């Protein structure tokens, strides 16, 4: 079993690597959800509620899929 001090040291080493990915994920998620629920936005393949679930639960890939595949260009 690892002691708490060792676990904190490991977290300090990994956090600078994970933080930019976490910020990217959050930014993509927010941009995609805001865009999805614009009244004039049309989507392809499935409805807006399904796209919302994909965006929220499929991490970085979900918002990217929405932007590249799910949006219908007006």
FENJO-V798131 format. One record per residue. D_FIRST is the distance of its C-alpha to the first C-alpha in whole Angstrom. Layout:
BEGIN
d_first->[D_FIRST & D_FIRST]
END
This chain:
BEGIN
d_first->[0 & 4 & 7 & 9 & 12 & 10 & 10 & 14 & 15 & 14 & 16 & 19 & 19 & 19 & 21 & 25 & 25 & 24 & 26 & 30 & 29 & 28 & 31 & 33 & 32 & 33 & 36 & 37 & 36 & 39 & 41 & 42 & 42 & 44 & 46 & 46 & 47 & 50 & 53 & 55 & 52 & 53 & 50 & 50 & 49 & 47 & 48 & 46 & 44 & 42 & 42 & 40 & 38 & 37 & 37 & 35 & 32 & 33 & 31 & 33 & 35 & 36 & 38 & 39 & 41 & 43 & 44 & 45 & 46 & 46 & 49 & 52 & 54 & 57]
END
